[in-house]
Amino acid sequence: MSRYNRVPAITSKEDKKRRYINIKYPLISPSPSDIYVYVGQGDRYDTLASSYYSDSSLWWIITQANPNQPFDSLYPNVGAQLRIPSSNRVSSIISSYELLNGF
């Protein structure tokens, strides 16, 4: 599954190139139910999302919950503590994401 499947795109009539529309992500505030983990060697946002949510395409939830980590990389900083929003919050976070982006 491509991580771009849910990203809206437009195609220009002139050159037929596909362009992706900028995505807005919701603010994910801390919750007492969140999980905190330390990043190990080789950990990636998509594999963490797969482990905690059974869906690697939800990598962006972990990155948005940790704005102090690199967003432009698949790899968080080794040794850093990451906040993983609990799985019972995922549907609410996705609803906010869809509302922000008009899906």
C-alpha atoms as an extended CHARMM CRD file, in Angstrom:
* protein
*
       103  EXT
         1         1  MET       CA              0.0000000000        0.0000000000        0.0000000000  PROA      1               0.0000000000
         2         2  SER       CA              1.4020000000        3.3730000000       -0.9960000000  PROA      2               0.0000000000
         3         3  ARG       CA              1.6280000000        6.0180000000        1.6820000000  PROA      3               0.0000000000
         4         4  TYR       CA              0.1700000000        8.4450000000       -0.8930000000  PROA      4               0.0000000000
         5         5  ASN       CA             -3.0920000000        6.5350000000       -1.4280000000  PROA      5               0.0000000000
         6         6  ARG       CA             -5.0980000000        8.8890000000        0.7670000000  PROA      6               0.0000000000
         7         7  VAL       CA             -3.3760000000       12.0930000000       -0.3890000000  PROA      7               0.0000000000
         8         8  PRO       CA             -5.4970000000       14.1050000000       -2.8230000000  PROA      8               0.0000000000
         9         9  ALA       CA             -3.8670000000       14.9340000000       -6.1400000000  PROA      9               0.0000000000
        10        10  ILE       CA             -4.6020000000       17.1290000000       -9.1270000000  PROA      10              0.0000000000
        11        11  THR       CA             -3.5070000000       16.6800000000      -12.7180000000  PROA      11              0.0000000000
        12        12  SER       CA             -2.5840000000       19.6630000000      -14.8440000000  PROA      12              0.0000000000
        13        13  LYS       CA             -4.2760000000       19.8630000000      -18.2640000000  PROA      13              0.0000000000
        14        14  GLU       CA             -1.1590000000       21.3800000000      -19.8210000000  PROA      14              0.0000000000
        15        15  ASP       CA              1.4900000000       18.8320000000      -18.9150000000  PROA      15              0.0000000000
        16        16  LYS       CA             -0.5520000000       15.9280000000      -17.4370000000  PROA      16              0.0000000000
        17        17  LYS       CA              1.6940000000       15.8420000000      -14.3550000000  PROA      17              0.0000000000
        18        18  ARG       CA              0.1900000000       14.6610000000      -11.1070000000  PROA      18              0.0000000000
        19        19  ARG       CA              0.6590000000       17.0440000000       -8.1880000000  PROA      19              0.0000000000
        20        20  TYR       CA             -0.1860000000       16.2760000000       -4.5830000000  PROA      20              0.0000000000
        21        21  ILE       CA             -2.1050000000       18.7950000000       -2.5210000000  PROA      21              0.0000000000
        22        22  ASN       CA             -0.5880000000       19.9800000000        0.7630000000  PROA      22              0.0000000000
        23        23  ILE       CA             -1.9220000000       18.0310000000        3.7040000000  PROA      23              0.0000000000
        24        24  LYS       CA             -2.8360000000       19.5340000000        7.0700000000  PROA      24              0.0000000000
        25        25  TYR       CA             -2.2470000000       17.4610000000       10.1730000000  PROA      25              0.0000000000
        26        26  PRO       CA             -4.1680000000       17.8520000000       13.4330000000  PROA      26              0.0000000000
        27        27  LEU       CA             -2.5080000000       18.8650000000       16.6620000000  PROA      27              0.0000000000
        28        28  ILE       CA             -2.2670000000       15.7850000000       18.8790000000  PROA      28              0.0000000000
        29        29  SER       CA             -2.2380000000       16.7970000000       22.5130000000  PROA      29              0.0000000000
        30        30  PRO       CA             -0.9090000000       14.4710000000       25.2240000000  PROA      30              0.0000000000
        31        31  SER       CA             -3.2530000000       12.0810000000       26.9880000000  PROA      31              0.0000000000
        32        32  PRO       CA             -2.7580000000        9.9480000000       30.1130000000  PROA      32              0.0000000000
        33        33  SER       CA             -3.4070000000        6.8750000000       27.9380000000  PROA      33              0.0000000000
        34        34  ASP       CA             -0.4460000000        7.5920000000       25.6230000000  PROA      34              0.0000000000
        35        35  ILE       CA              2.4980000000        5.2040000000       25.5690000000  PROA      35              0.0000000000
        36        36  TYR       CA              6.1110000000        6.3540000000       25.8500000000  PROA      36              0.0000000000
        37        37  VAL       CA              8.9450000000        4.3830000000       24.2530000000  PROA      37              0.0000000000
        38        38  TYR       CA             12.6510000000        4.8870000000       23.6760000000  PROA      38              0.0000000000
        39        39  VAL       CA             13.8320000000        4.7080000000       20.0740000000  PROA      39              0.0000000000
        40        40  GLY       CA             16.1610000000        1.8330000000       19.2890000000  PROA      40              0.0000000000
        41        41  GLN       CA             18.5510000000        1.3760000000       16.4000000000  PROA      41              0.0000000000
        42        42  GLY       CA             16.5660000000        0.7430000000       13.2070000000  PROA      42              0.0000000000
        43        43  ASP       CA             13.2130000000        1.9520000000       14.5460000000  PROA      43              0.0000000000
        44        44  ARG       CA             11.1640000000        3.7740000000       11.9220000000  PROA      44              0.0000000000
        45        45  TYR       CA              7.8840000000        5.6690000000       12.1670000000  PROA      45              0.0000000000
        46        46  ASP       CA              6.1010000000        3.2790000000        9.8140000000  PROA      46              0.0000000000
        47        47  THR       CA              7.2450000000        0.1450000000       11.6460000000  PROA      47              0.0000000000
        48        48  LEU       CA              6.2750000000        1.6880000000       14.9820000000  PROA      48              0.0000000000
        49        49  ALA       CA              2.8280000000        2.5090000000       13.5750000000  PROA      49              0.0000000000
        50        50  SER       CA              2.5360000000       -1.0500000000       12.3300000000  PROA      50              0.0000000000
        51        51  SER       CA              3.4550000000       -2.3830000000       15.7780000000  PROA      51              0.0000000000
        52        52  TYR       CA              1.1360000000       -0.1240000000       17.7820000000  PROA      52              0.0000000000
        53        53  TYR       CA             -1.7490000000        0.4040000000       15.3270000000  PROA      53              0.0000000000
        54        54  SER       CA             -1.4130000000       -2.5760000000       12.9490000000  PROA      54              0.0000000000
        55        55  ASP       CA             -1.2690000000       -0.0380000000       10.1100000000  PROA      55              0.0000000000
        56        56  SER       CA              2.0280000000        1.3810000000        8.8480000000  PROA      56              0.0000000000
        57        57  SER       CA              0.2210000000        4.1700000000        6.9560000000  PROA      57              0.0000000000
        58        58  LEU       CA             -0.5460000000        5.8410000000       10.3080000000  PROA      58              0.0000000000
        59        59  TRP       CA              3.1280000000        6.8210000000       10.7250000000  PROA      59              0.0000000000
        60        60  TRP       CA              2.1000000000       10.4870000000       10.6230000000  PROA      60              0.0000000000
        61        61  ILE       CA              0.2370000000       10.1740000000       13.9420000000  PROA      61              0.0000000000
        62        62  ILE       CA              3.4920000000        9.3630000000       15.7230000000  PROA      62              0.0000000000
        63        63  THR       CA              5.3910000000       12.1530000000       13.9620000000  PROA      63              0.0000000000
        64        64  GLN       CA              2.7010000000       14.7050000000       14.8060000000  PROA      64              0.0000000000
        65        65  ALA       CA              2.7180000000       13.6190000000       18.4480000000  PROA      65              0.0000000000
        66        66  ASN       CA              6.4840000000       14.2290000000       18.5490000000  PROA      66              0.0000000000
        67        67  PRO       CA              7.1930000000       17.6130000000       16.9210000000  PROA      67              0.0000000000
        68        68  ASN       CA             10.7150000000       17.6480000000       18.3900000000  PROA      68              0.0000000000
        69        69  GLN       CA             11.6870000000       14.7170000000       16.1400000000  PROA      69              0.0000000000
        70        70  PRO       CA             12.5770000000       14.9180000000       12.4300000000  PROA      70              0.0000000000
        71        71  PHE       CA              9.4060000000       14.9200000000       10.3090000000  PROA      71              0.0000000000
        72        72  ASP       CA             11.2760000000       14.6990000000        7.0190000000  PROA      72              0.0000000000
        73        73  SER       CA             12.8130000000       11.3350000000        7.8180000000  PROA      73              0.0000000000
        74        74  LEU       CA             11.4850000000        7.8250000000        8.4210000000  PROA      74              0.0000000000
        75        75  TYR       CA             13.8660000000        7.4940000000       11.3640000000  PROA      75              0.0000000000
        76        76  PRO       CA             13.4000000000        9.1910000000       14.7400000000  PROA      76              0.0000000000
        77        77  ASN       CA             16.5630000000        9.9770000000       16.7070000000  PROA      77              0.0000000000
        78        78  VAL       CA             18.0030000000        6.8690000000       18.3990000000  PROA      78              0.0000000000
        79        79  GLY       CA             17.6860000000        7.0940000000       22.1830000000  PROA      79              0.0000000000
        80        80  ALA       CA             14.9110000000        9.7090000000       22.0640000000  PROA      80              0.0000000000
        81        81  GLN       CA             11.6970000000        9.1760000000       23.9670000000  PROA      81              0.0000000000
        82        82  LEU       CA              8.6350000000        9.0570000000       21.6880000000  PROA      82              0.0000000000
        83        83  ARG       CA              5.0310000000        9.5580000000       22.6450000000  PROA      83              0.0000000000
        84        84  ILE       CA              2.7470000000        7.0550000000       20.9190000000  PROA      84              0.0000000000
        85        85  PRO       CA             -0.9080000000        8.1250000000       21.1210000000  PROA      85              0.0000000000
        86        86  SER       CA             -2.9330000000        5.1760000000       22.4000000000  PROA      86              0.0000000000
        87        87  SER       CA             -4.7570000000        3.0790000000       19.8300000000  PROA      87              0.0000000000
        88        88  ASN       CA             -8.1460000000        4.0390000000       21.2840000000  PROA      88              0.0000000000
        89        89  ARG       CA             -7.4820000000        7.6400000000       20.1480000000  PROA      89              0.0000000000
        90        90  VAL       CA             -6.6830000000        6.7710000000       16.5140000000  PROA      90              0.0000000000
        91        91  SER       CA            -10.2180000000        7.0380000000       15.1360000000  PROA      91              0.0000000000
        92        92  SER       CA            -10.6360000000       10.4880000000       16.6940000000  PROA      92              0.0000000000
        93        93  ILE       CA             -7.2690000000       11.6380000000       15.3140000000  PROA      93              0.0000000000
        94        94  ILE       CA             -8.1410000000       10.3440000000       11.8370000000  PROA      94              0.0000000000
        95        95  SER       CA            -11.5170000000       12.1490000000       12.0010000000  PROA      95              0.0000000000
        96        96  SER       CA             -9.7200000000       15.4130000000       12.8010000000  PROA      96              0.0000000000
        97        97  TYR       CA             -7.3120000000       14.7770000000        9.9050000000  PROA      97              0.0000000000
        98        98  GLU       CA            -10.1780000000       14.1550000000        7.4820000000  PROA      98              0.0000000000
        99        99  LEU       CA            -12.0620000000       17.2300000000        8.6770000000  PROA      99              0.0000000000
       100       100  LEU       CA             -8.9820000000       19.4440000000        8.2100000000  PROA      100             0.0000000000
       101       101  ASN       CA             -8.3890000000       18.1480000000        4.6950000000  PROA      101             0.0000000000
       102       102  GLY       CA            -11.9770000000       17.9540000000        3.4770000000  PROA      102             0.0000000000
       103       103  PHE       CA            -12.1200000000       14.2030000000        2.9510000000  PROA      103             0.0000000000
